Amino acid sequence: MKTKGPEFAKWITPLVEALKQMGGSATPKEVIMSIAKSRAISKDILEVTLPSGAKRFNNQVQWARQYLAWEGVIDKSTRGHWKLTSYGLKAEINDPIALGIISKWIKKHRRRPQSK
């Protein structure tokens, strides 16, 4: 699965799909495992760790979730629970739309003034 943009971009569409299939909300662990199962992610890939000790796959899905939260697709008000907003439940997210979301938020964050 090759997607232009940051590596986590390829998990945005599967993340929204997984949440929709799960009724619109689930724990991060449930969503991550659902994506891994539906996309047949190998155990080898699931076990790759970052220098911090975190699982790389989980980290990538969590970055996808962050951008969806900034976009208003996922409600970020409850820690430890991912929930689609009413907009997110209706939204049709595909790879080109996902790349647009990422591009939009990268530009917005670049324009922020640096605090001293």
N, C-alpha and C positions, 0 to 999 in steps of 0.2 A: 504494500500500500504506500504509494509515493505521493505526497502532497507538497506543493510549494509552500514556502514560509517556514515558521518555526516548527520543530518536530511535533510539538503538542497539537498543532493544527489538525492533524489527522484524527484526533480523538473528540473533536467538538461535535461532529454529526453523530457518531456512535453514542456519545454521552446523552444528547437530547433524545435520541431514539430509545436508549435504555430507560431513561426516566419516564418517557411516555408509556413504554411497555409495562413499567412497574406502577402505573397509576398516577404518575406525576411526582412521586417523592420516594425517597429511600435514604438509607445511610450511605456514606461514601464507600464503605467496604462492599455493600450490596451492589452499588452501581459499578464499581471497579471490577468486581467478579463477573457481573453480567456482561460487561464489555469484553472481558478476557474470554469468556465462554463463547459469546456470539461471534467474535472475530477469530476464534481458535488460536489465541496467543499461546505460544509454547511456554512450558515451565521454565525453560532456560531464559527466555526474555522476562518473564515475571520475576525471576530471582536476581536480575542484575541490580546492583546497588550503586548508589551515588557515594561520593566520599563522606557525606554526612551520615551514611548508614541507611538512608531512606531508599525504598524500592523505586527505581527509575520509572517503571510503568505507572505506578501510583502517582508519582510526582507529575508526570506528563498529563495524566487525566485531571489532576488537581489544578494544573495551570489552565487546562481547557475550561474547567468549571469557573475559574476566576474571571476569565474573559467573558463567559456567559453571564456571570453575575454583574459585571460592569455594564453589560449590554441590556440588563433587565430581563433576561431569559430565565435566570435562576434567582430565586429569593435567597439572599444571603443573611437574613435576619436570625436564623437559628443555627448555632454552631453544632456540627456533627450530624446535620440532616440537610440533604439537598432536595430542594423542592422547586418545580417549575412554577413560574408566575402564570397568571392568566394569559399574558402575552406569549410566554414560552410554550404553553399547552397548544396554542394555535399556530405558532411559528413553524414554518417549513425551513429547516436549516439543512443546507448541503455544503459541499466543500467550497465552492466559490463564495457563498454567503459567509461561511466561517472565516475565510481569508479576509473578507471585507471587514468583519468584526475585529479581527486581530489588527489589521492595518489602522482602522479608526482609533483603537485604544492605544496603540503604540504612538501614533501622532499626538493624541491628547496628552499622554504622559511625558512626551518630549517637550511639549510647550509649557509644562508646569515650571514656575520659577523655583530655582534651587534655594532651599532655606539654609541659613547660615547658623 
